[in-house]
Amino acid sequence: MVARLMSLLPVPLALSLPILSRAQTPTPPCSEPAQVVQSQDEAFNKHDLDAFVASYSPNIQISFLPADTVAIADTAALRRKYTFLRDAPSGFGVDITERIVTGCFVIDHERLRPVNGRPARDAGVAIYQIGGRLIRRVWFAGP
């Protein structure tokens, strides 16, 4: 009886392991997640599109909550979406009003700066998942 129970022991262990499809890869451990996101914020505020895009994993996934459908799925799409930065007014950017770091996740409350007579306004919350020293996933929730 004990031998039979012992032979079943690996089953719960196997059931608890994540199953990855071919499209999924394990997330590498992160390094300095707050600094990774801060560098991305600085590049955005300087309108440095190349440095901004370099902050992201080549297979970046960006989603907008609550739908959680992927709107941007790679750095080429990210570059196209943010090309406007090159022509943005010099004062355009975001300020981080609150930042929470937990493990490989950084959660920022962002506020758009006032520019060209438009007042500052809430941009919402960005949740960044870091893998290595790159942003791997982003979820935006906001107004």
Secondary structure, 3 states (H helix, E strand, C coil): CHHHHHHHCHHHHHHHCCCCCCCCCCCCCECCHHHHHHHHHHHHHHCCHHHHHHCEEEEEEEEECCCCEEEECCHHHHHHHCHHHHHCCCCCCEEEEEEEEECCEEEEEEEECCECCECCEEEEEEEEEEEECEEEEEEEECC
